[in-house]
Amino acid sequence: MECLNLKTVVLGDNIIDIQNRAFANCINLETVILPETLLQIREEAFIYCESLKEIYIPESVRLIEWGAFQGCKNVTSIIVHENNTYYDSRENCNGLIDTKENMLIVGCKKTKIPQSVTKIQGYAFMNIDDLSKLYLHKNVSVVKHHAFYHCDNLIIYYEGSSIPSKWENLWCTEKVQIVFNVKQN
C-alpha cells in the first residue's frame, strides 16, 4: 500500500478485520479511528506507523496479533474500552495488556506498568528512542525477545536484585541500562 501522504484513517462500521501489514510503513499516519465493530487486528497491521499518536482499542476487539503496533514510536496514549474483556489498559497505564495473560503487548513512552502485569511481549517498546526510564516490579517474571529493542536511551529501574531466568537473552540491546533494587514511588 502506498501511504506516504496518509495522515488520518477512519474505518467504517462494516470493517471487522484489519489484515496483516494493512497500514505498514505509513510513516505519516497520525490518527486511526477504529470502528466499534472491529474484531481483529492482524500481525504488523500498523508496523512502523511512526507518526501515530494514540491507540484506542474498541470493546469489540477479540484478537490483536503479534507486532500489530510494532515500531509506532511516537504514541503517547493507549486506551482500551473499559468493557473489552480480552484487552485492557488497567490503572490508566498507557499500555495495551492481554487481560488473560497479564502481558503487556504494546507500550509507549508514557507507559507505567501495573503491578498485576507479569509478562512483557517481544517488541512491546521497540524503537521508542525517547523512552528514558521505566519501572518494573518484581512480579514481571517474563520479558520476551527484543521487548526493548532500539530503546537506546532507556534506564530500567527494577525492583528485583537480578534478572529473572525467564527474561529471554535478547530482551534488550546493549545500550539499555538496568538498575536493581529500586522501589517505585
LODREN-145597 format. One line per 3 residues: number of its first residue (from 1); their letters; for each residue x, y, z of N, C-alpha, C, O, CB. Coordinates in pm, whole numbers, plus 50000, padded with zeros to 5 digits. Each point is the difference from the previous one (the first is absolute). Glycine has a CB too. Layout:
BEGIN
NUM> A> X,Y,Z,X,Y,Z,X,Y,Z,X,Y,Z,X,Y,Z; ... $
END
This chain:
BEGIN
1> MEC> 50084,49881,50000,49916,50119,50000,50088,50124,50000,50089,50013,50083,49728,49863,50038; 50158,50216,49787,50070,50127,49995,49927,50097,50091,49885,50036,49973,50199,49922,49790; 49982,50083,50344,49927,50078,50100,50081,50115,50058,49970,50046,50110,49905,49749,49943 $
4> LNL> 50225,50252,49879,50084,50105,50056,49924,50128,50031,50039,50073,50092,50149,49829,49782; 49705,50128,50054,49924,50122,50025,49881,49978,50092,49926,50094,50029,50146,49986,49748; 49909,49800,50269,49886,49966,50085,50025,50051,50142,50098,49963,50064,49852,49834,49795 $
7> KTV> 49959,50290,50190,50014,50054,50136,49890,49952,50093,50023,49985,50120,50087,50214,49782; 49771,49777,50044,49885,49959,50081,49926,49887,49931,49980,50003,49878,49998,50229,50218; 49981,49668,49983,49919,49890,49949,49879,49985,50091,50014,49989,50122,50190,49893,49779 $
10> VLG> 49678,50118,50039,49876,49973,50072,49940,49876,49935,49955,50004,49885,50005,50243,50176; 50040,49643,50013,49948,49874,49946,49851,49989,50026,49952,50030,50109,50272,49861,49926; 49702,50067,49863,49854,49990,50009,49953,49887,50088,50076,49909,50034,49914,50187,49741 $
13> DNI> 49882,49910,50263,49940,49902,50090,49991,49860,49942,49972,49905,50074,49900,50281,50023; 50150,49799,49774,49995,49867,49940,50134,49926,50011,50009,49883,49961,49817,50201,49881; 50277,49981,50209,50133,49939,50013,50005,49917,50129,49974,50052,50109,50133,50140,49761 $
16> IDI> 49927,49679,50116,50014,49914,50118,50142,49947,50017,50033,49943,50104,49728,49995,49870; 50323,50080,49924,50133,49942,50001,50097,50093,49928,49973,50042,49887,49929,49724,50119; 50209,50267,50058,50107,50075,49934,50109,49898,49968,50059,49941,50091,49886,50280,50031 $
19> QNR> 50083,49760,49752,50090,49894,49953,50147,50030,50030,50037,50113,50032,49799,49838,49788; 50247,49944,50169,50145,50011,50020,50056,50114,49917,49974,50011,49880,50040,49743,50165; 50062,50331,50020,50075,50109,49937,49913,50096,49920,50049,50066,49908,50143,49779,50081 $
22> AFA> 49680,50165,50044,49907,50087,49926,50048,50144,49993,49984,50065,49897,49831,49786,50174; 50242,50199,50036,50049,50138,50004,50149,50005,50032,50049,50099,50054,49724,49977,50018; 50299,49819,49895,50143,49992,50028,50075,50115,49935,49977,50033,49884,50005,49718,50133 $
25> NCI> 50108,50307,50058,50089,50106,49951,49928,50127,49957,50055,50078,49921,50097,49744,50008; 49730,50201,50120,49930,50128,49975,50058,50100,50100,49937,50033,50101,49846,49854,49815; 50337,50159,50055,50078,50076,50098,49940,50136,50037,50038,50058,50102,50161,49826,49808 $
28> NLE> 49709,50167,50011,49937,50129,50031,49859,49985,50059,49934,50100,50027,50200,50000,49790; 49823,49778,50202,49867,49975,50055,49997,50042,50147,50075,49945,50081,49888,49864,49758; 49952,50287,50195,49991,50054,50135,49879,49950,50077,50007,49981,50122,50112,50218,49797 $
31> TVI> 49770,49779,50010,49874,49968,50067,49932,49884,49930,49988,49998,49878,49988,50240,50194; 49977,49665,50008,49921,49888,49950,49876,49989,50088,50011,49988,50122,50196,49889,49788; 49677,50126,50029,49875,49980,50072,49949,49861,49967,49963,49971,49886,49981,50279,50110 $
34> LPE> 50057,49663,50106,49956,49861,49981,49852,49989,50034,49956,50058,50100,50277,49856,49953; 49690,50012,49866,49856,49989,50025,49969,49906,50117,50079,49912,50034,49881,50131,49723; 49926,49978,50303,49955,49916,50113,49963,49859,49955,49967,49915,50083,49951,50291,50031 $
37> TLL> 50087,49767,49756,49971,49867,49945,50127,49917,49980,49992,49881,49969,49808,50215,49918; 50316,49965,50130,50128,49934,49973,50023,49883,50095,49984,50014,50121,50108,50203,49794; 49945,49667,50028,50026,49881,50080,50148,49965,50009,50047,49951,50103,49729,49967,49830 $
40> QIR> 50299,50107,49957,50138,49952,49994,50093,50103,49938,49965,50069,49904,49949,49698,50078; 50205,50243,50076,50109,50079,49943,50114,49902,49977,50057,49947,50095,49872,50273,50023; 50102,49756,49758,50095,49895,49962,50146,50044,50015,50031,50116,50026,49797,49797,49816 $
43> EEA> 50259,49989,50141,50144,50017,50017,50053,50119,49921,49976,50014,49881,50044,49741,50156; 50053,50330,50034,50070,50115,49942,49907,50094,49923,50045,50067,49907,50157,49791,50078; 49672,50148,50051,49902,50084,49929,50044,50146,49992,49979,50066,49898,49841,49779,50178 $
46> FIY> 50239,50207,50032,50042,50140,50006,50150,50013,50025,50045,50102,50053,49727,49959,50031; 50306,49839,49879,50144,50003,50026,50064,50124,49936,49973,50034,49885,50030,49714,50127; 50082,50316,50065,50076,50119,49958,49912,50118,49959,50040,50079,49915,50137,49767,50012 $
49> CES> 49707,50167,50132,49921,50122,49985,50056,50099,50101,49942,50023,50106,49845,49853,49816; 50326,50182,50044,50081,50077,50092,49937,50129,50048,50043,50055,50102,50149,49847,49787; 49707,50149,50042,49936,50125,50041,49871,49978,50078,49938,50096,50046,50161,50010,49754 $
52> LKE> 49862,49770,50216,49877,49969,50074,50013,50050,50143,50100,49975,50066,49857,49823,49789; 49941,50274,50193,50006,50064,50132,49921,49925,50107,50038,49999,50117,49990,50218,49767; 49863,49719,50075,49910,49938,50097,49950,49866,49947,49975,49984,49881,49957,50242,50203 $
55> IYI> 50053,49679,50008,49939,49872,49966,49877,49985,50088,50009,50004,50123,50214,49891,49809; 49662,50086,50005,49876,49974,50073,49944,49867,49950,49975,49983,49881,49976,50266,50150; 50030,49656,50062,49950,49868,49965,49853,49991,50043,49970,50012,50119,50262,49884,49907 $
58> PES> 49677,50084,49879,49857,49991,50033,49965,49876,50082,50078,49906,50010,49875,50219,49780; 49928,49877,50268,49949,49889,50081,49995,49870,49920,50021,49893,50056,49846,50270,50077; 50104,49845,49739,49976,49882,49916,50124,49919,49966,49987,49884,49961,49824,50240,49948 $
61> VRL> 50309,49932,50104,50123,49933,49955,50028,49877,50086,50005,50007,50122,50087,50214,49798; 49925,49665,50011,50024,49872,50066,50141,49946,49975,50047,49915,50074,49710,50038,49904; 50310,50097,49917,50131,49948,49965,50089,50113,49950,49964,50074,49908,49936,49702,50035 $
64> IEW> 50217,50236,50119,50104,50090,49951,50123,49912,49984,50057,49951,50097,49846,50260,50018; 50138,49770,49760,50113,49912,49974,50134,50069,50026,50008,50122,50012,49853,49758,49818; 50241,50037,50178,50135,50044,50030,50045,50113,49908,49981,49995,49878,50070,49775,50204 $
67> GAF> 50008,50332,49977,50060,50108,49923,49903,50095,49934,50040,50077,49913,50143,49771,50049; 49691,50149,50077,49899,50084,49935,50037,50148,50002,49973,50072,49904,49855,49760,50161; 50234,50214,50043,50038,50141,50014,50151,50015,50022,50044,50099,50059,49729,49951,50035 $
70> QGC> 50303,49855,49859,50145,50000,50018,50063,50119,49929,49968,50029,49885,50030,49721,50134; 50092,50318,50050,50073,50111,49939,49922,50129,49990,50043,50092,49930,50080,49739,49946; 49764,50179,50191,49921,50125,50004,50056,50086,50112,49941,50010,50108,49847,49876,49802 $
73> KNV> 50325,50176,50065,50081,50058,50105,49952,50132,50057,50052,50045,50102,50131,49841,49791; 49719,50177,50046,49953,50130,50051,49864,49994,50068,49939,50103,50026,50192,50001,49794; 49821,49776,50208,49874,49986,50072,50019,50051,50143,50099,49967,50066,49833,49833,49792 $
76> TSI> 49974,50281,50188,50005,50051,50138,49877,49959,50080,49994,50023,50120,50141,50171,49799; 49767,49744,50015,49878,49961,50070,49950,49866,49945,49981,49983,49879,49959,50260,50161; 50038,49663,50053,49942,49870,49964,49882,49978,50093,50015,49994,50122,50209,49911,49797 $
79> IVH> 49658,50082,50021,49877,49984,50076,49921,49883,49943,49988,49985,49878,50005,50262,50177; 49955,49669,50034,49914,49890,49960,49863,50026,50062,49989,50038,50116,50207,49797,49868; 49699,50143,49937,49864,50020,50051,49984,49919,50128,50041,49885,50006,49868,50153,49760 $
82> ENN> 50031,50022,50334,49991,49937,50133,49922,49869,50003,50016,49922,50093,50000,50305,50000; 49899,49748,49807,49921,49876,49997,50061,49891,49912,49939,49895,49980,49862,50245,50059; 50319,49884,49909,50068,49896,49922,50047,49892,50097,50071,50030,50096,50003,50137,49723 $
85> TYY> 49888,49708,50158,50036,49892,50092,50127,49926,49959,50046,49912,50072,49713,50063,49978; 50299,50061,49836,50121,49934,49951,50126,50083,50025,50108,49946,50024,49753,49943,49803; 50125,50242,50165,50113,50091,50016,49960,50113,50095,49882,50031,50017,50204,49914,49751 $
88> DSR> 50016,50116,50294,49971,50112,50089,50120,50093,50007,50110,49968,49955,49732,49890,50178; 50134,50257,49925,50106,50097,50032,49980,50040,50146,49988,50118,50034,50027,49969,49723; 49982,49812,50329,49969,50016,50142,50082,50110,50067,50114,50028,49963,49828,49731,50042 $
91> ENC> 49995,50299,50092,50063,50104,50081,50052,50117,49916,50098,50066,50036,49965,49758,50129; 49871,50200,49722,50042,50107,49908,50149,49993,49970,50071,50101,50001,49745,50043,50089; 50231,49735,49883,50144,49975,49986,50061,50046,49868,50122,50001,49986,49844,49808,50163 $
94> NGL> 49950,50228,49754,50052,50035,49867,50072,49883,49936,50102,50017,49934,49920,50221,50140; 49925,49644,49945,50053,49880,49939,49886,49910,49957,49888,50012,50050,50320,50004,50090; 49820,49896,49767,49902,49903,49951,50033,49865,50061,50107,49945,49976,49860,50183,49805 $
97> IDT> 49939,49819,50300,50024,49879,50077,49906,49890,49955,49879,50022,49986,50199,50116,50209; 49978,49743,49783,49920,49880,49978,49947,49961,50138,50077,49959,50087,50061,49962,49708; 49731,50093,50225,49940,49984,50132,50021,49861,50058,50037,49988,50117,49794,50180,49816 $
100> KEN> 50147,49729,49988,50011,49862,50048,50144,49966,50041,50022,49933,50101,49787,50003,49750; 50287,50110,50071,50141,49968,50024,50071,50098,50094,50112,49974,50043,49891,49925,49731; 49931,50213,50259,50066,50108,50076,50131,50039,49935,50102,50022,50067,49791,49895,50145 $
103> MLI> 50103,50092,49654,50119,50031,49922,49984,50132,49927,49904,50020,49926,50142,49735,50048; 50049,50336,50049,50003,50125,49927,50047,49968,49859,50111,49950,49981,49935,50187,50229; 49870,49894,49689,50038,49967,49863,50042,50122,49918,50071,49986,49901,49772,49824,50112 $
106> VGC> 50114,50310,50029,50044,50123,49935,50019,50106,50108,49912,50021,50084,49965,49920,49700; 50239,50124,50212,50026,50110,50091,50031,50126,49922,50018,49996,49878,50066,49844,50293; 49922,50271,49901,50037,50127,49938,50088,50077,50097,50031,49951,50109,49753,50056,49756 $
109> KKT> 50258,50112,50096,50093,50074,50085,49939,50047,50131,50072,50045,50089,50043,50027,49705; 49752,49918,50220,49934,50040,50125,49942,49880,50076,49919,50020,50092,50029,50200,49803; 50090,49659,50070,49948,49880,50066,50054,49989,50143,50118,50021,50025,49863,49865,49752 $
112> KIP> 49929,50079,50314,50035,49965,50137,49947,49858,50021,49879,49978,49996,50114,50267,50090; 50095,49661,49936,49962,49858,50006,49938,49968,50136,50065,50013,50103,50120,49928,49735; 49687,50017,50162,49933,49967,50126,50062,49877,50067,50060,49916,49933,49729,50182,49975 $
115> QSV> 50196,49892,50224,50056,49887,50075,49940,49867,49958,50063,49896,50018,49976,50258,50172; 49841,49848,49755,49934,49875,49960,50055,49942,49870,49970,49885,49967,49827,50197,50148; 50281,49994,49812,50060,49951,49876,50119,49912,50035,50087,50039,50077,49838,50167,49795 $
118> TKI> 50078,49673,50069,50108,49906,50031,50090,49971,49879,50105,49938,50014,49746,49962,50158; 50106,50144,49709,50076,49970,49878,50003,50123,49910,49909,50083,50001,50026,49672,50013; 50172,50255,49909,50012,50104,49897,50030,49931,49868,50098,49927,49988,49983,50248,50179 $
121> QGY> 49833,49849,49735,50010,49938,49868,50125,50049,49926,50047,50111,50023,49703,49871,49968; 50301,49936,49921,50110,50039,49913,49962,50121,49917,49888,50010,49950,50191,49753,50043; 50014,50329,49992,49985,50122,49920,49896,50097,50057,49959,50092,49929,50107,49776,49873 $
124> AFM> 49892,50116,50322,49896,50086,50059,50037,50147,49998,49913,50086,49983,50023,49724,50161; 50191,50221,49873,50046,50140,50004,50097,50031,49886,50074,50097,50008,49897,49901,50241; 50029,49923,49647,50098,50011,49892,50009,50141,49941,49898,50062,49969,50060,49699,49981 $
127> NID> 50165,50287,50035,50034,50126,49934,49953,50126,50072,50001,50108,49940,49990,49765,49851; 49967,50117,50333,49960,50121,50072,50127,50063,50056,50033,49983,50117,49734,49922,49943; 50303,50167,49854,50131,50049,50036,49999,50111,50102,50104,50028,50061,49966,49909,49716 $
130> DLS> 49815,50129,50246,49997,50101,50105,49935,49949,50130,49964,50079,50087,50028,50094,49734; 49995,49695,50190,49960,49939,50127,50125,49999,50088,50098,49932,49970,49717,49922,49922; 50181,50224,50217,50122,50016,50080,50000,49920,50129,50106,49962,50049,49914,50262,49853 $
133> KLY> 49861,49750,50156,49998,49919,50122,49871,49922,50010,49894,50041,49952,50253,50126,50161; 49866,49717,49951,49886,49911,50018,50020,49922,50129,50109,49949,50026,49853,50033,49723; 49934,50010,50331,50005,49924,50124,49936,49864,49979,49889,49990,49949,50105,50222,50187 $
136> LHK> 50077,49683,49904,49948,49864,49992,49993,49940,50140,50097,50003,50075,49997,49969,49692; 49790,49973,50265,49980,49934,50128,50061,49860,49995,50023,49944,49893,49767,50189,50147; 50235,49811,50079,50059,49866,50011,49916,49893,49933,50053,49899,49952,50052,50172,50259 $
139> NVS> 49763,49950,49785,49914,49896,49943,50000,49999,49847,49929,49918,49941,49930,50101,50262; 50216,50068,49732,50021,49987,49855,50105,49890,49984,50120,50026,50000,49823,50224,49948; 50008,49628,50037,50089,49884,50000,50042,49957,49860,50096,49924,49984,49795,50004,50226 $
142> VVK> 50037,50120,49687,50032,49962,49862,50012,50127,49915,49909,50083,49997,49970,49694,50029; 50233,50236,49907,50020,50106,49901,50047,49931,49873,50104,49936,49997,49954,50243,50180; 49862,49835,49717,50027,49930,49874,50108,50071,49917,50040,50113,50030,49723,49802,49971 $
145> HHA> 50281,50015,49895,50107,50050,49912,49971,50140,49947,49889,50030,49957,50160,49734,49980; 50052,50318,50068,49997,50136,49943,49887,50088,50055,49954,50091,49931,50146,49812,49865; 49857,50073,50326,49894,50083,50059,50039,50147,50001,49915,50088,49984,50016,49718,50159 $
148> FYH> 50198,50221,49875,50049,50138,50006,50102,50028,49888,50095,50076,50018,49868,49925,50232; 50014,49937,49637,50091,50010,49886,50009,50144,49950,49897,50063,49974,50049,49700,49962; 50173,50288,50050,50028,50136,49954,49939,50107,50091,49957,50105,49952,50052,49806,49815 $
151> CDN> 49986,50061,50361,49965,50102,50100,50133,50043,50063,50026,49975,50117,49739,49926,49931; 50316,50164,49873,50141,50022,50034,50023,50097,50116,50110,50004,50055,49938,49949,49710; 49852,50125,50272,50016,50094,50110,49931,49954,50128,49984,50078,50093,50031,50103,49739 $
154> LII> 49945,49694,50171,49917,49949,50109,50083,49955,50121,50102,49932,49987,49732,49998,49842; 50116,50110,50288,50048,49945,50127,49881,49931,50064,49896,50063,50022,50284,50119,50008; 49834,49689,49999,49895,49924,50067,50032,49994,50148,50108,49958,50040,49846,49904,49751 $
157> YYE> 49950,50182,50289,50012,49991,50146,49920,49878,50043,49877,50000,49993,50153,50254,50035; 50041,49643,50017,49938,49872,50029,49999,49973,50150,50101,50020,50069,49973,49895,49708; 49813,50041,50272,49982,49975,50143,50083,49881,50050,50038,49995,50117,49732,50100,49862 $
160> GSS> 50259,49811,49934,50074,49881,50039,50150,50025,50010,50049,50108,49969,49776,49757,49922; 50246,50031,50154,50144,50012,50020,50082,49943,49885,50122,50020,49993,49835,49968,50251; 49976,49939,49664,50070,49947,49882,49897,49971,49891,49879,50000,50025,50304,49899,50121 $
163> IPS> 49866,50078,49735,49911,49972,49887,49943,49858,50015,50076,49904,50013,50057,50253,49836; 49733,49830,50150,49939,49867,50011,50038,49909,49883,50029,50047,49890,49781,50056,50236; 50190,49768,49899,50041,49903,49898,49909,49998,49878,50042,49957,49893,50056,49908,50289 $
166> KWE> 49778,50180,49831,49907,49997,49887,50002,50128,49917,49917,50018,49910,49940,49829,50223; 50237,50243,49896,50021,50112,49911,50088,49946,49888,50113,49957,50024,49866,50222,50162; 49970,49821,49692,50073,49940,49888,50131,50073,49973,50011,50120,50026,49772,49807,49876 $
169> NLW> 50315,50001,50046,50135,50053,49981,50003,50132,49925,50078,50089,50035,50002,49679,49967; 49839,50246,49898,50003,50121,49917,49887,50096,50034,49940,50059,49910,50167,49808,49909; 49862,50150,50310,49888,50084,50039,50025,50148,49975,49906,50078,49997,50038,49752,50174 $
172> CTE> 50181,50209,49812,50032,50141,49972,50130,50008,49920,50064,49898,49973,49818,50176,50239; 50155,50046,49751,50129,50022,49937,50101,50038,50109,49961,50032,50112,49930,50041,49668; 50235,49924,50187,50104,50024,50100,49998,50142,50057,50059,50023,50105,50077,49809,49778 $
175> KVQ> 49797,50261,50052,49997,50138,50049,49900,50021,50114,50008,50100,50072,50059,49971,49701; 49838,49837,50244,49903,50012,50109,50071,49972,50131,50071,49901,50014,49737,50030,49834; 50171,50158,50248,50059,49982,50133,49893,49947,50095,49881,50027,49983,50286,50159,49975 $
178> IVF> 49876,49740,50143,49906,49951,50101,50058,50027,50138,50117,49972,50028,49796,49849,49815; 50001,50235,50243,50037,50029,50138,49914,49911,50088,49878,50000,49988,50189,50243,49960; 49996,49680,50140,49929,49903,50084,49962,50058,50136,50052,50102,50044,50072,49717,49839 $
181> NVK> 49782,50111,50183,49957,50031,50136,49939,50140,50014,50026,50070,50098,50151,49777,49982; 49744,50193,49822,49936,50132,50003,49849,49981,50016,49937,49929,49922,50247,50172,49932; 49760,49964,50246,49856,49999,50021,49939,50122,49932,50054,50111,50008,49972,49766,50213 $
184> QN> 49862,50102,49711,49931,50112,49936,49917,50072,50104,49934,49937,50083,50061,49943,49695; 50008,50252,50218,49920,50081,50094,49857,50007,49959,49919,50064,50068,50279,50069,49985 $
END
